[in-house]
Amino acid sequence: MNLPNKLTLLRVIMIPFFVAFMLTGFKWIALILFVIASLTDMADGKIARKYNLITDFGKFMDPLADKMLVISALICLVGMNRIWTWIVIVIVAREFIISGFRLIAAEKGKVIAASMWGKFKTTFQMIMVIMMIIDVDYAWSEAGVFGQIYGVLTWIITVIAVALTIISLVDYLLKNWNVMDGQM
C-alpha cells in the first residue's frame, strides 16, 4: 500500500476519535483531529499526483473518506445546533447520489475520480466545519464585533459550500450520465 492510500486510511481511522471528542465536549481536540484529517486529504492527493501513485483504490476511497469525515462532522454539528438540518440533508443527498453513480460505474469497470468542482466543494465544506467547530460567537460570549464578523464569514463560507455542493452534483451528473446507459 502506497503513502497516499495510507494517508486516506489514516483519515478514516481518525473519524471515530474526532466524533468522540466532538460529542463529549472536547471541541479543541476534535478541531485538531479534523484539521489533521483534512490536511491528509490535501497531502494524499498531492503526493499521488506528484509521484504518479494514483490507484483505483485511492480514486474510490479518497472521496469516500472525505464524505465520511465531513458528514460525521455535520451530524455532530446538527446535534449541537450549529448548522441547519436542511443544509446537511442537501450535502448528504448529493453524496448518496454520487455514490450511487460510482457504484454503477464500478459495475461497468469504470472508476470515476473526483472533479475539480468536487474538490472545491470538499475544501469549502471542510473550512465551513472548522469555522463551525470554533464558533467564536458561541465560545466567547464577549466576542462583540469580532464575533459578528466571524458569524458573517461562517455564513458566507456555508453558502459557498452549499452552492458548490449543488454545482458539483450537476457537473458530475452531466459529465457521467452515460454511466446510466442501459440502467433505466
GIQUIQUI-V318734 format. One line per field, one symbol per residue. psi: psi as a letter, one per 20 degrees, with the letter a starting at -180 (. if undefined). A space follows every 50 residues. Layout:
# GIQUIQUI-V318734
psi = ???
This chain:
# GIQUIQUI-V318734
psi = prgghhhghggghhghgggghgijjmhhggggggggghhhggghgggggg jlkprhgghghghggggggghgghgghghjkiqqhhghgggggghggghg ghggghhjjqporqrhghggggghgggggghhggmghghnikhcgghggg gggggghgggggghggghgggggghjhihipii.
